[in-house]
Amino acid sequence: MEVMGKLVAIKNIDRELYRRVKAIASLEERTIGSIINEALRLWLSLRMDKMYDHWLRIEEAYKENYKVLVEKYDDLCKKCKGKYLVICNGKILGIFNDCKEATLNAYNKCSRHAFVMKIGDSIKEEEIELGFPVSFP
């Protein structure tokens, strides 16, 4: 489903590049818009395999794992407080006595995202610095 007809202004286009694209588009009886759409789709497809798809899979795994955590956490706090919980692939992988054991199991058995946490620990909120610039040019 393509929605066409929206006017978009693009700054800083190389004039010589635009002139060449316009000439080729004319020879192919195409619009500049169709050429730009094709270029944008190609640009996205080149990145989807490398970054976007990877992050999308991590986000999906996070949601699956979080759902399990929310459903089971209260019961786990009652039964296993102080132990370490590993959730991955949308399932509880195990409950471990120490963090190192939990982390090694997560590393060896989880294909994507995993939660490793101490059961019953209170959650403390704090602000963190991500290192991004304050303003973008």
Secondary structure, DSSP 8 states (H G I E B T S, - for coil): -----------S--HHHHHHHHHHHHHTT--HHHHHHHHHHHHHHHHIIIIIHHHHHHHHHHHHHHHHHHHHHHHHHHHHTTSEEEEETTEEEEEESSHHHHHHHHHHH-SS-EEEEETT-------------SS--
